Amino acid sequence: MKEKTIKIPIYHGELTMILCSDWKAVNDKYSIEVLPNMDGVVFKPETDSLGTEYIVAFNRPPDGSVIAHESVHLVNLLSIDKGFRPDFYNDEHQAYLTEWFYEQIENFIKN
């Protein structure tokens, strides 16, 4: 299992990225049940008392579409934790975060 944790700039918190060959390691480590047919998952660990830890995991190297999909989940989860309300006329922070999450995940998978 490959794993890397990085700081989230501006918005604070940490992002842990995981690439595993199957979900057993993730399920065991975090006491969750990711279904075998899922390509990726975003969640917060039970130990996150401050609302600042985010985890994205993949059971195989993801396509760009899967990275984009999970990045949107990360943006929404962080937005809920930080109290951001969606603004469809001024969505720059959503676009910035989506781009940033995508790039971090893509770099993690490549390296």
MOPAC internal coordinates of N, CA, C and O (Angstrom, degrees):
PM7 1SCF
backbone

  N    0.0000 0     0.00 0     0.00 0    0    0    0
  C    1.4524 1     0.00 0     0.00 0    1    0    0
  C    1.5276 1   107.77 1     0.00 0    2    1    0
  O    1.2310 1   121.06 1   -54.15 1    3    2    1
  N    1.3122 1   115.59 1   125.85 1    3    2    1
  C    1.4615 1   122.22 1   176.53 1    5    3    2
  C    1.5236 1   107.51 1   -96.16 1    6    5    3
  O    1.2310 1   120.50 1   -44.47 1    7    6    5
  N    1.3322 1   116.65 1   135.53 1    7    6    5
  C    1.4644 1   120.40 1  -176.27 1    9    7    6
  C    1.5224 1   109.91 1  -146.78 1   10    9    7
  O    1.2310 1   120.98 1   -38.50 1   11   10    9
  N    1.3220 1   115.73 1   141.50 1   11   10    9
  C    1.4648 1   120.81 1   177.68 1   13   11   10
  C    1.5203 1   108.60 1  -147.68 1   14   13   11
  O    1.2310 1   120.83 1   -43.83 1   15   14   13
  N    1.3333 1   116.03 1   136.17 1   15   14   13
  C    1.4614 1   121.81 1   177.03 1   17   15   14
  C    1.5188 1   108.65 1  -116.36 1   18   17   15
  O    1.2310 1   120.86 1   -46.78 1   19   18   17
  N    1.3387 1   115.96 1   133.22 1   19   18   17
  C    1.4611 1   121.73 1   179.23 1   21   19   18
  C    1.5254 1   109.63 1  -132.32 1   22   21   19
  O    1.2310 1   121.11 1   -20.45 1   23   22   21
  N    1.3211 1   115.49 1   159.55 1   23   22   21
  C    1.4628 1   122.14 1   176.32 1   25   23   22
  C    1.5292 1   109.62 1   -80.10 1   26   25   23
  O    1.2310 1   120.73 1   -36.66 1   27   26   25
  N    1.3149 1   116.21 1   143.34 1   27   26   25
  C    1.4610 1   121.87 1   175.63 1   29   27   26
  C    1.5235 1   107.30 1   -93.73 1   30   29   27
  O    1.2310 1   119.42 1   -63.88 1   31   30   29
  N    1.3410 1   118.72 1   116.12 1   31   30   29
  C    1.4624 1   120.31 1  -177.55 1   33   31   30
  C    1.5308 1   112.36 1   -71.07 1   34   33   31
  O    1.2310 1   121.07 1   -24.55 1   35   34   33
  N    1.3034 1   115.56 1   155.45 1   35   34   33
  C    1.4651 1   125.84 1   176.89 1   37   35   34
  C    1.5273 1   111.83 1    66.84 1   38   37   35
  O    1.2310 1   120.27 1   126.47 1   39   38   37
  N    1.3106 1   117.09 1   -53.53 1   39   38   37
  C    1.4641 1   121.47 1  -174.61 1   41   39   38
  C    1.5214 1   112.53 1   -88.82 1   42   41   39
  O    1.2310 1   120.52 1   169.77 1   43   42   41
  N    1.3151 1   116.61 1   -10.23 1   43   42   41
  C    1.4641 1   124.17 1   178.56 1   45   43   42
  C    1.5223 1   111.42 1    67.97 1   46   45   43
  O    1.2310 1   120.89 1    -7.28 1   47   46   45
  N    1.2870 1   115.91 1   172.72 1   47   46   45
  C    1.4513 1   121.24 1  -177.41 1   49   47   46
  C    1.5122 1   111.36 1    99.49 1   50   49   47
  O    1.2310 1   121.49 1     2.33 1   51   50   49
  N    1.3176 1   114.76 1  -177.67 1   51   50   49
  C    1.4524 1   121.73 1  -178.62 1   53   51   50
  C    1.5238 1   110.82 1  -131.91 1   54   53   51
  O    1.2310 1   121.53 1   -36.02 1   55   54   53
  N    1.3113 1   114.68 1   143.98 1   55   54   53
  C    1.4566 1   122.27 1   174.87 1   57   55   54
  C    1.5194 1   108.07 1  -114.70 1   58   57   55
  O    1.2310 1   120.58 1   -56.61 1   59   58   57
  N    1.3182 1   116.51 1   123.39 1   59   58   57
  C    1.4589 1   121.72 1   173.36 1   61   59   58
  C    1.5201 1   107.97 1  -106.29 1   62   61   59
  O    1.2310 1   121.25 1   -54.19 1   63   62   61
  N    1.3262 1   115.22 1   125.81 1   63   62   61
  C    1.4616 1   121.94 1   179.21 1   65   63   62
  C    1.5213 1   108.05 1  -109.67 1   66   65   63
  O    1.2310 1   120.96 1   -45.18 1   67   66   65
  N    1.3161 1   115.78 1   134.82 1   67   66   65
  C    1.4636 1   121.36 1  -177.28 1   69   67   66
  C    1.5258 1   109.32 1  -130.18 1   70   69   67
  O    1.2310 1   121.38 1   -43.29 1   71   70   69
  N    1.3269 1   114.96 1   136.71 1   71   70   69
  C    1.4593 1   121.85 1   170.97 1   73   71   70
  C    1.5233 1   106.60 1  -126.24 1   74   73   71
  O    1.2310 1   120.77 1   -60.41 1   75   74   73
  N    1.3245 1   116.12 1   119.59 1   75   74   73
  C    1.4631 1   121.11 1  -177.58 1   77   75   74
  C    1.5247 1   109.66 1  -130.97 1   78   77   75
  O    1.2310 1   120.64 1   -14.10 1   79   78   77
  N    1.3129 1   116.38 1   165.90 1   79   78   77
  C    1.4632 1   120.12 1  -179.94 1   81   79   78
  C    1.5232 1   112.13 1   -86.53 1   82   81   79
  O    1.2310 1   120.63 1   156.31 1   83   82   81
  N    1.3173 1   116.41 1   -23.69 1   83   82   81
  C    1.4646 1   121.39 1   172.26 1   85   83   82
  C    1.5295 1   107.41 1  -153.26 1   86   85   83
  O    1.2310 1   120.53 1    -8.99 1   87   86   85
  N    1.3101 1   116.60 1   171.01 1   87   86   85
  C    1.4662 1   120.84 1  -172.59 1   89   87   86
  C    1.5257 1   113.96 1   -80.94 1   90   89   87
  O    1.2310 1   119.36 1   172.39 1   91   90   89
  N    1.3255 1   118.83 1    -7.61 1   91   90   89
  C    1.4599 1   120.39 1  -175.04 1   93   91   90
  C    1.5304 1   112.22 1   -56.91 1   94   93   91
  O    1.2310 1   120.10 1   133.60 1   95   94   93
  N    1.3165 1   117.42 1   -46.40 1   95   94   93
  C    1.4665 1   120.62 1  -178.61 1   97   95   94
  C    1.5284 1   111.48 1   -61.52 1   98   97   95
  O    1.2310 1   120.36 1   137.93 1   99   98   97
  N    1.3239 1   116.92 1   -42.07 1   99   98   97
  C    1.4697 1   121.29 1   178.92 1  101   99   98
  C    1.5240 1   110.10 1   -68.22 1  102  101   99
  O    1.2310 1   120.81 1   134.00 1  103  102  101
  N    1.3165 1   116.06 1   -46.00 1  103  102  101
  C    1.4669 1   120.22 1   179.48 1  105  103  102
  C    1.5249 1   111.18 1   -58.74 1  106  105  103
  O    1.2310 1   120.40 1   136.05 1  107  106  105
  N    1.3244 1   116.83 1   -43.95 1  107  106  105
  C    1.4641 1   120.79 1  -178.85 1  109  107  106
  C    1.5250 1   111.81 1   -69.39 1  110  109  107
  O    1.2310 1   120.29 1   134.97 1  111  110  109
  N    1.3157 1   117.05 1   -45.03 1  111  110  109
  C    1.4684 1   120.81 1  -176.27 1  113  111  110
  C    1.5238 1   112.22 1   -65.07 1  114  113  111
  O    1.2310 1   120.38 1   140.67 1  115  114  113
  N    1.3370 1   116.87 1   -39.33 1  115  114  113
  C    1.4654 1   120.46 1  -173.63 1  117  115  114
  C    1.5281 1   113.64 1  -108.56 1  118  117  115
  O    1.2310 1   120.20 1  -174.73 1  119  118  117
  N    1.3104 1   117.23 1     5.27 1  119  118  117
  C    1.4773 1   121.79 1   179.11 1  121  119  118
  C    1.5303 1   111.63 1    53.11 1  122  121  119
  O    1.2310 1   121.24 1  -131.19 1  123  122  121
  N    1.3220 1   115.23 1    48.81 1  123  122  121
  C    1.4619 1   121.57 1   176.41 1  125  123  122
  C    1.5220 1   107.70 1  -126.57 1  126  125  123
  O    1.2310 1   120.72 1    -3.54 1  127  126  125
  N    1.3116 1   116.22 1   176.46 1  127  126  125
  C    1.4617 1   119.59 1   176.51 1  129  127  126
  C    1.5214 1   109.41 1  -131.76 1  130  129  127
  O    1.2310 1   121.50 1   -84.18 1  131  130  129
  N    1.3237 1   114.74 1    95.82 1  131  130  129
  C    1.4538 1   120.88 1   174.63 1  133  131  130
  C    1.5251 1   106.71 1   -85.28 1  134  133  131
  O    1.2310 1   120.74 1   -51.07 1  135  134  133
  N    1.3059 1   116.18 1   128.93 1  135  134  133
  C    1.4627 1   120.79 1  -177.28 1  137  135  134
  C    1.5264 1   111.26 1   -72.10 1  138  137  135
  O    1.2310 1   119.85 1   -34.55 1  139  138  137
  N    1.3259 1   117.90 1   145.45 1  139  138  137
  C    1.4690 1   121.77 1  -175.83 1  141  139  138
  C    1.5278 1   114.62 1   -59.14 1  142  141  139
  O    1.2310 1   119.83 1   152.71 1  143  142  141
  N    1.3291 1   117.93 1   -27.29 1  143  142  141
  C    1.4639 1   120.18 1  -176.77 1  145  143  142
  C    1.5306 1   113.32 1   -84.32 1  146  145  143
  O    1.2310 1   119.67 1   179.48 1  147  146  145
  N    1.3149 1   118.24 1    -0.52 1  147  146  145
  C    1.4670 1   121.02 1  -179.23 1  149  147  146
  C    1.5255 1   109.98 1   -84.01 1  150  149  147
  O    1.2310 1   120.87 1   -42.89 1  151  150  149
  N    1.3404 1   115.94 1   137.11 1  151  150  149
  C    1.4655 1   121.31 1   177.90 1  153  151  150
  C    1.5192 1   112.05 1   -85.88 1  154  153  151
  O    1.2310 1   120.58 1   152.12 1  155  154  153
  N    1.3264 1   116.50 1   -27.88 1  155  154  153
  C    1.4520 1   121.91 1  -178.74 1  157  155  154
  C    1.5081 1   109.84 1  -156.81 1  158  157  155
  O    1.2310 1   121.26 1   -16.22 1  159  158  157
  N    1.3307 1   115.20 1   163.78 1  159  158  157
  C    1.4573 1   120.37 1  -179.43 1  161  159  158
  C    1.5249 1   109.14 1  -152.36 1  162  161  159
  O    1.2310 1   121.17 1   -33.79 1  163  162  161
  N    1.3312 1   115.37 1   146.21 1  163  162  161
  C    1.4621 1   122.65 1   174.03 1  165  163  162
  C    1.5170 1   107.18 1  -123.37 1  166  165  163
  O    1.2310 1   120.83 1   -45.28 1  167  166  165
  N    1.3244 1   116.02 1   134.72 1  167  166  165
  C    1.4601 1   119.64 1   177.93 1  169  167  166
  C    1.5188 1   109.98 1  -159.35 1  170  169  167
  O    1.2310 1   121.36 1    -9.99 1  171  170  169
  N    1.3207 1   115.01 1   170.01 1  171  170  169
  C    1.4586 1   122.55 1   174.97 1  173  171  170
  C    1.5200 1   107.37 1  -110.99 1  174  173  171
  O    1.2310 1   119.98 1   -42.87 1  175  174  173
  N    1.3253 1   117.64 1   137.13 1  175  174  173
  C    1.4591 1   118.74 1   179.52 1  177  175  174
  C    1.5283 1   111.19 1   -69.42 1  178  177  175
  O    1.2310 1   120.84 1   -28.99 1  179  178  177
  N    1.3089 1   116.00 1   151.01 1  179  178  177
  C    1.4688 1   121.16 1   178.84 1  181  179  178
  C    1.5195 1   111.65 1   -59.71 1  182  181  179
  O    1.2310 1   120.12 1   153.93 1  183  182  181
  N    1.3121 1   117.37 1   -26.07 1  183  182  181
  C    1.4664 1   121.81 1  -177.49 1  185  183  182
  C    1.5236 1   113.08 1   -80.71 1  186  185  183
  O    1.2310 1   119.71 1  -179.20 1  187  186  185
  N    1.3134 1   118.15 1     0.80 1  187  186  185
  C    1.4681 1   122.25 1  -176.45 1  189  187  186
  C    1.5230 1   110.60 1   -81.79 1  190  189  187
  O    1.2310 1   120.55 1   -92.26 1  191  190  189
  N    1.3215 1   116.55 1    87.74 1  191  190  189
  C    1.4636 1   120.27 1  -179.15 1  193  191  190
  C    1.5249 1   112.33 1   -83.78 1  194  193  191
  O    1.2310 1   119.83 1   162.05 1  195  194  193
  N    1.3256 1   117.93 1   -17.95 1  195  194  193
  C    1.4646 1   121.07 1  -177.98 1  197  195  194
  C    1.5227 1   113.24 1   -96.48 1  198  197  195
  O    1.2310 1   119.58 1   173.31 1  199  198  197
  N    1.3139 1   118.40 1    -6.69 1  199  198  197
  C    1.4601 1   120.77 1  -178.78 1  201  199  198
  C    1.5052 1   113.29 1    70.03 1  202  201  199
  O    1.2310 1   120.62 1  -144.66 1  203  202  201
  N    1.3308 1   116.42 1    35.34 1  203  202  201
  C    1.4609 1   119.38 1  -175.96 1  205  203  202
  C    1.5233 1   114.19 1  -128.50 1  206  205  203
  O    1.2310 1   119.73 1  -173.46 1  207  206  205
  N    1.3195 1   118.12 1     6.54 1  207  206  205
  C    1.4613 1   121.16 1  -179.26 1  209  207  206
  C    1.5243 1   110.14 1  -110.24 1  210  209  207
  O    1.2310 1   121.18 1   -48.40 1  211  210  209
  N    1.3292 1   115.34 1   131.60 1  211  210  209
  C    1.4577 1   121.53 1  -179.13 1  213  211  210
  C    1.5195 1   108.39 1  -131.77 1  214  213  211
  O    1.2310 1   120.61 1   -42.03 1  215  214  213
  N    1.3174 1   116.43 1   137.97 1  215  214  213
  C    1.4601 1   121.16 1  -179.05 1  217  215  214
  C    1.5231 1   109.01 1  -125.30 1  218  217  215
  O    1.2310 1   121.22 1   -47.12 1  219  218  217
  N    1.3278 1   115.27 1   132.88 1  219  218  217
  C    1.4608 1   121.34 1   171.87 1  221  219  218
  C    1.5241 1   106.40 1  -123.95 1  222  221  219
  O    1.2310 1   120.74 1   -48.00 1  223  222  221
  N    1.3230 1   116.20 1   132.00 1  223  222  221
  C    1.4614 1   120.22 1  -177.33 1  225  223  222
  C    1.5242 1   110.48 1  -134.45 1  226  225  223
  O    1.2310 1   121.74 1   -31.35 1  227  226  225
  N    1.3284 1   114.28 1   148.65 1  227  226  225
  C    1.4605 1   122.22 1   179.18 1  229  227  226
  C    1.5227 1   108.30 1  -133.83 1  230  229  227
  O    1.2310 1   120.48 1   -36.13 1  231  230  229
  N    1.3291 1   116.69 1   143.87 1  231  230  229
  C    1.4632 1   119.59 1   179.01 1  233  231  230
  C    1.5298 1   112.60 1   -97.61 1  234  233  231
  O    1.2310 1   120.28 1  -174.42 1  235  234  233
  N    1.2981 1   117.07 1     5.58 1  235  234  233
  C    1.4636 1   124.27 1   172.55 1  237  235  234
  C    1.5315 1   106.20 1  -166.32 1  238  237  235
  O    1.2310 1   119.50 1   -19.61 1  239  238  237
  N    1.3262 1   118.57 1   160.39 1  239  238  237
  C    1.4609 1   119.04 1   178.05 1  241  239  238
  C    1.5325 1   110.17 1   -55.83 1  242  241  239
  O    1.2310 1   120.18 1   -57.58 1  243  242  241
  N    1.3224 1   117.26 1   122.42 1  243  242  241
  C    1.4662 1   120.41 1  -174.09 1  245  243  242
  C    1.5219 1   113.41 1   -82.72 1  246  245  243
  O    1.2310 1   121.38 1   -27.80 1  247  246  245
  N    1.3234 1   114.97 1   152.20 1  247  246  245
  C    1.4600 1   121.31 1   168.42 1  249  247  246
  C    1.5255 1   108.19 1   -71.46 1  250  249  247
  O    1.2310 1   120.92 1   -16.29 1  251  250  249
  N    1.3214 1   115.84 1   163.71 1  251  250  249
  C    1.4588 1   120.57 1   177.63 1  253  251  250
  C    1.5111 1   113.04 1   -57.33 1  254  253  251
  O    1.2310 1   120.45 1   144.80 1  255  254  253
  N    1.3232 1   116.75 1   -35.20 1  255  254  253
  C    1.4660 1   119.59 1  -179.49 1  257  255  254
  C    1.5249 1   111.40 1   -65.49 1  258  257  255
  O    1.2310 1   119.95 1   145.07 1  259  258  257
  N    1.3250 1   117.71 1   -34.93 1  259  258  257
  C    1.4691 1   120.99 1   178.16 1  261  259  258
  C    1.5268 1   109.91 1   -72.01 1  262  261  259
  O    1.2310 1   120.21 1   140.62 1  263  262  261
  N    1.3286 1   117.21 1   -39.38 1  263  262  261
  C    1.4663 1   120.07 1   176.38 1  265  263  262
  C    1.5236 1   109.66 1   -61.45 1  266  265  263
  O    1.2310 1   119.98 1   134.74 1  267  266  265
  N    1.3302 1   117.64 1   -45.26 1  267  266  265
  C    1.4691 1   121.16 1   178.86 1  269  267  266
  C    1.5235 1   110.59 1   -60.53 1  270  269  267
  O    1.2310 1   120.27 1   135.52 1  271  270  269
  N    1.3151 1   117.10 1   -44.48 1  271  270  269
  C    1.4630 1   122.74 1  -179.70 1  273  271  270
  C    1.5307 1   110.61 1   -58.79 1  274  273  271
  O    1.2310 1   120.40 1   129.99 1  275  274  273
  N    1.3345 1   116.84 1   -50.01 1  275  274  273
  C    1.4642 1   120.13 1  -178.55 1  277  275  274
  C    1.5299 1   111.28 1   -70.14 1  278  277  275
  O    1.2310 1   119.90 1   149.98 1  279  278  277
  N    1.3313 1   117.80 1   -30.02 1  279  278  277
  C    1.4667 1   120.83 1   176.74 1  281  279  278
  C    1.5214 1   111.29 1   -62.94 1  282  281  279
  O    1.2310 1   120.35 1   140.53 1  283  282  281
  N    1.3248 1   116.94 1   -39.47 1  283  282  281
  C    1.4734 1   120.38 1   177.09 1  285  283  282
  C    1.5256 1   109.98 1   -63.03 1  286  285  283
  O    1.2310 1   120.18 1   138.28 1  287  286  285
  N    1.3262 1   117.26 1   -41.72 1  287  286  285
  C    1.4693 1   119.71 1   176.84 1  289  287  286
  C    1.5308 1   110.92 1   -61.02 1  290  289  287
  O    1.2310 1   120.29 1   138.57 1  291  290  289
  N    1.3287 1   117.05 1   -41.43 1  291  290  289
  C    1.4615 1   120.45 1   178.37 1  293  291  290
  C    1.5244 1   111.42 1   -62.48 1  294  293  291
  O    1.2310 1   120.47 1   135.04 1  295  294  293
  N    1.3249 1   116.70 1   -44.96 1  295  294  293
  C    1.4693 1   120.99 1   178.76 1  297  295  294
  C    1.5178 1   110.40 1   -59.55 1  298  297  295
  O    1.2310 1   120.31 1   134.28 1  299  298  297
  N    1.3087 1   117.01 1   -45.72 1  299  298  297
  C    1.4647 1   120.09 1  -178.96 1  301  299  298
  C    1.5200 1   111.80 1   -64.67 1  302  301  299
  O    1.2310 1   119.97 1   138.30 1  303  302  301
  N    1.3141 1   117.67 1   -41.70 1  303  302  301
  C    1.4600 1   121.26 1   179.93 1  305  303  302
  C    1.5259 1   111.06 1   -64.85 1  306  305  303
  O    1.2310 1   120.45 1   134.69 1  307  306  305
  N    1.3246 1   116.75 1   -45.31 1  307  306  305
  C    1.4598 1   120.45 1   177.69 1  309  307  306
  C    1.5235 1   110.37 1   -63.59 1  310  309  307
  O    1.2310 1   119.84 1   138.94 1  311  310  309
  N    1.3141 1   117.91 1   -41.06 1  311  310  309
  C    1.4675 1   121.76 1   179.62 1  313  311  310
  C    1.5224 1   111.33 1   -61.28 1  314  313  311
  O    1.2310 1   120.29 1   137.85 1  315  314  313
  N    1.3225 1   117.05 1   -42.15 1  315  314  313
  C    1.4667 1   120.54 1   177.10 1  317  315  314
  C    1.5231 1   109.80 1   -61.57 1  318  317  315
  O    1.2310 1   120.26 1   132.78 1  319  318  317
  N    1.3310 1   117.12 1   -47.22 1  319  318  317
  C    1.4641 1   121.18 1  -178.29 1  321  319  318
  C    1.5239 1   112.32 1   -62.87 1  322  321  319
  O    1.2310 1   120.13 1   144.38 1  323  322  321
  N    1.3152 1   117.35 1   -35.62 1  323  322  321
  C    1.4674 1   121.64 1  -177.24 1  325  323  322
  C    1.5266 1   112.88 1   -91.02 1  326  325  323
  O    1.2310 1   120.23 1   175.84 1  327  326  325
  N    1.3234 1   117.16 1    -4.16 1  327  326  325
  C    1.4602 1   120.35 1   177.69 1  329  327  326
  C    1.5154 1   114.51 1    79.49 1  330  329  327
  O    1.2310 1   120.16 1  -158.79 1  331  330  329
  N    1.3308 1   117.30 1    21.21 1  331  330  329
  C    1.4637 1   120.40 1   176.98 1  333  331  330
  C    1.5213 1   109.14 1   -77.92 1  334  333  331
  O    1.2310 1   121.00 1   -42.29 1  335  334  333
  N    1.3100 1   115.70 1   137.71 1  335  334  333
  C    1.4603 1   120.19 1   174.11 1  337  335  334
  C    1.5240 1   107.94 1  -105.47 1  338  337  335
  O    1.2310 1   119.79 1   -42.55 1  339  338  337
  N    1.3102 1   118.01 1   137.45 1  339  338  337
  C    1.4686 1   119.69 1   179.70 1  341  339  338
  C    1.5272 1   111.29 1   -58.73 1  342  341  339
  O    1.2310 1   121.26 1   -45.42 1  343  342  341
  N    1.3131 1   115.19 1   134.58 1  343  342  341
  C    1.4595 1   121.79 1   175.95 1  345  343  342
  C    1.5273 1   106.21 1  -127.83 1  346  345  343
  O    1.2310 1   120.78 1   -75.60 1  347  346  345
  N    1.3036 1   116.11 1   104.40 1  347  346  345
  C    1.4584 1   120.33 1  -174.60 1  349  347  346
  C    1.5283 1   112.91 1   -74.93 1  350  349  347
  O    1.2310 1   119.97 1   173.66 1  351  350  349
  N    1.3334 1   117.66 1    -6.34 1  351  350  349
  C    1.4616 1   121.78 1   176.59 1  353  351  350
  C    1.5253 1   111.61 1  -100.88 1  354  353  351
  O    1.2310 1   120.57 1   163.97 1  355  354  353
  N    1.3190 1   116.51 1   -16.03 1  355  354  353
  C    1.4559 1   121.51 1   177.95 1  357  355  354
  C    1.5284 1   107.69 1  -143.57 1  358  357  355
  O    1.2310 1   120.99 1  -103.77 1  359  358  357
  N    1.3091 1   115.71 1    76.23 1  359  358  357
  C    1.4598 1   120.71 1  -173.91 1  361  359  358
  C    1.5272 1   112.94 1  -103.68 1  362  361  359
  O    1.2310 1   120.86 1  -151.66 1  363  362  361
  N    1.3314 1   115.96 1    28.34 1  363  362  361
  C    1.4620 1   119.70 1  -175.73 1  365  363  362
  C    1.5325 1   112.45 1   -60.87 1  366  365  363
  O    1.2310 1   120.15 1   139.37 1  367  366  365
  N    1.3357 1   117.32 1   -40.63 1  367  366  365
  C    1.4723 1   117.00 1  -179.09 1  369  367  366
  C    1.5297 1   110.81 1   -66.01 1  370  369  367
  O    1.2310 1   120.12 1   145.95 1  371  370  369
  N    1.3172 1   117.39 1   -34.05 1  371  370  369
  C    1.4697 1   120.17 1   177.19 1  373  371  370
  C    1.5286 1   110.50 1   -66.16 1  374  373  371
  O    1.2310 1   120.76 1   136.75 1  375  374  373
  N    1.3219 1   116.14 1   -43.25 1  375  374  373
  C    1.4658 1   120.50 1   179.88 1  377  375  374
  C    1.5305 1   110.71 1   -65.65 1  378  377  375
  O    1.2310 1   120.52 1   137.17 1  379  378  377
  N    1.3365 1   116.61 1   -42.83 1  379  378  377
  C    1.4648 1   120.93 1   178.75 1  381  379  378
  C    1.5219 1   110.39 1   -59.97 1  382  381  379
  O    1.2310 1   120.69 1   130.24 1  383  382  381
  N    1.3252 1   116.29 1   -49.76 1  383  382  381
  C    1.4624 1   120.30 1  -178.43 1  385  383  382
  C    1.5269 1   112.13 1   -63.08 1  386  385  383
  O    1.2310 1   120.27 1   137.81 1  387  386  385
  N    1.3197 1   117.08 1   -42.19 1  387  386  385
  C    1.4643 1   120.28 1   179.35 1  389  387  386
  C    1.5249 1   110.26 1   -60.14 1  390  389  387
  O    1.2310 1   120.91 1   133.63 1  391  390  389
  N    1.3196 1   115.86 1   -46.37 1  391  390  389
  C    1.4633 1   120.63 1   178.57 1  393  391  390
  C    1.5264 1   110.91 1   -61.41 1  394  393  391
  O    1.2310 1   120.79 1   134.21 1  395  394  393
  N    1.3380 1   116.09 1   -45.79 1  395  394  393
  C    1.4594 1   120.12 1  -177.73 1  397  395  394
  C    1.5246 1   111.14 1   -63.54 1  398  397  395
  O    1.2310 1   119.75 1   132.08 1  399  398  397
  N    1.3255 1   118.09 1   -47.92 1  399  398  397
  C    1.4637 1   120.67 1   178.29 1  401  399  398
  C    1.5289 1   110.80 1   -59.26 1  402  401  399
  O    1.2310 1   120.55 1   134.66 1  403  402  401
  N    1.3196 1   116.56 1   -45.34 1  403  402  401
  C    1.4729 1   120.84 1  -179.83 1  405  403  402
  C    1.5292 1   110.54 1   -56.90 1  406  405  403
  O    1.2310 1   120.41 1   130.27 1  407  406  405
  N    1.3324 1   116.83 1   -49.73 1  407  406  405
  C    1.4617 1   120.97 1  -177.64 1  409  407  406
  C    1.5257 1   111.76 1   -62.57 1  410  409  407
  O    1.2310 1   120.30 1   138.56 1  411  410  409
  N    1.3224 1   117.02 1   -41.44 1  411  410  409
  C    1.4632 1   119.85 1  -179.95 1  413  411  410
  C    1.5256 1   111.22 1   -63.90 1  414  413  411
  O    1.2310 1   120.84 1   135.69 1  415  414  413
  N    1.3225 1   116.00 1   -44.31 1  415  414  413
  C    1.4698 1   120.30 1   179.85 1  417  415  414
  C    1.5246 1   110.46 1   -65.80 1  418  417  415
  O    1.2310 1   120.53 1   135.41 1  419  418  417
  N    1.3222 1   116.60 1   -44.59 1  419  418  417
  C    1.4640 1   120.52 1   179.78 1  421  419  418
  C    1.5287 1   110.89 1   -59.69 1  422  421  419
  O    1.2310 1   120.17 1   135.18 1  423  422  421
  N    1.3316 1   117.28 1   -44.82 1  423  422  421
  C    1.4666 1   120.98 1   178.76 1  425  423  422
  C    1.5263 1   111.47 1   -64.54 1  426  425  423
  O    1.2310 1   120.42 1   139.90 1  427  426  425
  N    1.3182 1   116.80 1   -40.10 1  427  426  425
  C    1.4648 1   121.27 1   177.86 1  429  427  426
  C    1.5267 1   110.71 1   -60.91 1  430  429  427
  O    1.2310 1   120.23 1   135.15 1  431  430  429
  N    1.3089 1   117.17 1   -44.85 1  431  430  429
  C    1.4647 1   121.41 1  -178.19 1  433  431  430
  C    1.5327 1   110.61 1   -66.55 1  434  433  431
  O    1.2310 1   120.13 1   140.16 1  435  434  433
  N    1.3244 1   117.36 1   -39.84 1  435  434  433
  C    1.4702 1   121.56 1  -177.53 1  437  435  434
  C    1.5263 1   112.99 1   -71.35 1  438  437  435
  O    1.2310 1   120.65 1   148.65 1  439  438  437
  N    1.3143 1   116.35 1   -31.35 1  439  438  437
  C    1.4809 1   119.58 1  -173.58 1  441  439  438
  C    1.4738 1   110.60 1  -103.67 1  442  441  439
  O    1.2310 1   120.10 1   180.00 1  443  442  441

